């Protein structure tokens, strides 16, 4: 099998011949339906106690997978973890009702942009018949895959509230969070398509994501060099955005961060990644604490505009960040729409959310951080909306899609300076 590409000529496709290149890999996701009775029964069968529940332990079998899920629940956080055997993922998923969906930051961002009428080309490292069936015919892709086959990722959506009774006491769930569990050899290798450089040369914007799955320092270094070569050929108006993620091998995070910061214009992350970089918890509603966090983050990530998107707000910090305000609003509106509607996201819903008034507390925070920040900052408060079955899976992906879609409507005389 030769590396594949599909460039649609559908007259009804969103405007522009794949003007955004979104990488680096798409997935097939097994999104399981949260079943508290099943989770509790399995936890009891495996003899889990509250002290066993730790999100940081290695995942070798079903017992440790359950312990990590409940550990995230205790910590009231989301995250992504490597599973040592794909069989653990498939067996656990088979015990639940589930939905098979398309995943990966680049793919979900592309689908959100498609909904908003913006065309993109997705870079894939694996592909199979299920992906081809689910991926819209009017979306483009290039691929480095030389064989058929994808490895499903396990997606667990923690509910808004819940309670799992263990042998020695309950685990309470407070606040919806998404958990991702992965064993994906093509993403660990992250081979780049021979068509990537040419696609970047024509692009208005480029997304880099997915490096967090890799685990070999030498291979990571080689891919970073290849990426540097690919983005070096972009036009002066092309914006390159890196979306961070939870690294399966934490020791590689610093190396990737240092290399990526010098080749991108926007370095984006969510609240979990912000706190991971800093090694501490940040009070996201305290402007002074967030300002200090941004100052410390700048030491680690010199140069590009820094974007942080959280459940309370999204902001851009650094050179010309006020020019990213419209993109922030687009990202927040798209992520909020997904929170409310999941895969039933529509352009009308996104537009309606963009017209809402933000909550007073969020507006006050935005004004305060813009006033005290050491560098120029644009901050957009998030909307405080409730829904019976919220979706936190793919919120960051949809934020990226909405952010880039909004950038597509703005003139781009030059890249954001570093």
Beta strands, then each sheet from edge to edge (+ up, - down):
strand 1: 5-6
strand 2: 15-22
strand 3: 27-32
strand 4: 79-82
strand 5: 98-103
strand 6: 118-124
strand 7: 140-143
strand 8: 153-158
strand 9: 161-166
strand 10: 169-174
strand 11: 177-182
strand 12: 205-208
strand 13: 239-243
strand 14: 266-270
strand 15: 305-309
strand 16: 313-317
strand 17: 377-381
sheet 1: 1+ 7- 6- 2- 12- 13- 14- 15- 16+ 17-
sheet 2: 4+ 11+ 8- 3- 5+
sheet 3: 9+ 10-
end
